[in-house]
């Protein structure tokens, strides 16, 4: 099932720096990710997807020195940028209930705010691992009979 999030990125006059949106995904396996930049940002809006403190997408070496918007006002190179394009790829990333997924975005010298669409195709846990329910029942049965 697709999970779609609209990420509002304010113009630099409204809110400078990185904005963070926490997102919730179900337990399962992420099979595809899509980042859709509408017409207009002119590659001046950047976005990255985080799992906890780890950058999941885009993958690449970390920015050196570590990104600090007060020291380096321009957006580092390992962020998605675009204009009227969709960036999508297949993956196989397990996700659990309680994982701290977030999307960080920033406008770089923009006069208008923009909305970037981020989508995740997640196969839910019961479909991705149909034997899990049976394994849970066997574990309950073993505890009940003392094994």
C-alpha positions, -999 to 999 in steps of 0.1 A, spaced: 0 0 0 12 35 -8 17 60 20 18 96 8 31 126 27 29 163 16 60 181 28 55 218 30 88 237 26 85 274 35 102 301 16 135 314 32 118 346 43 91 327 63 114 301 79 151 297 72 169 264 78 158 228 78 122 219 86 115 184 99 83 163 95 79 131 115 61 104 95 46 71 106 49 40 86 33 6 94 53 -25 103 63 -42 71 88 -39 42 94 -7 22 95 -18 -14 95 15 -33 101 51 -25 91 81 -46 100 118 -42 79 141 -64 91 177 -70 64 197 -87 72 225 -113 87 256 -97 114 248 -71 141 252 -98 164 228 -78 164 252 -49 144 229 -26 163 200 -10 150 170 9 163 139 27 147 110 45 159 100 79 155 69 101 163 81 136 196 100 133 206 80 102 202 94 67 184 67 47 178 85 14 196 97 -6 225 74 3 260 86 -1 289 97 19 281 122 46 287 159 41 322 169 53 322 189 75 289 178 91 261 200 79 252 229 101 228 255 86 243 283 107 278 276 93 269 264 58 237 281 47 236 263 14 221 228 13 247 200 12 250 179 -19 236 146 -6 200 158 -6 174 153 -33 168 184 -55 145 187 -84 121 206 -105 91 190 -122 104 155 -118 98 123 -98 127 104 -83 118 68 -75 136 36 -67 130 1 -54 143 -10 -20 138 -37 6 139 -20 40 121 -36 70 102 -11 91 87 -16 126 60 2 145 78 28 166 106 35 141 113 72 140 110 81 103 113 118 93 117 140 63 140 170 64 136 197 38 150 232 31 145 259 6 177 275 -6 170 312 -14 134 307 -25 108 334 -27 79 310 -26 70 280 -5 67 246 -21 51 212 -14 71 181 -22 53 147 -22 70 118 -6 56 83 -10 64 49 4 51 16 -10 50 -7 21 41 -43 22 24 -47 56 39 -72 80 11 -98 77 16 -99 39 54 -96 40 58 -123 66 27 -145 65 44 -171 87 48 -146 116 12 -153 129 19 -190 129 52 -185 147 35 -164 173 8 -191 178 34 -218 182 53 -197 208 21 -192 228 14 -229 226 49 -238 238 46 -214 267 12 -228 276 24 -264 278 57 -254 295 82 -259 267 
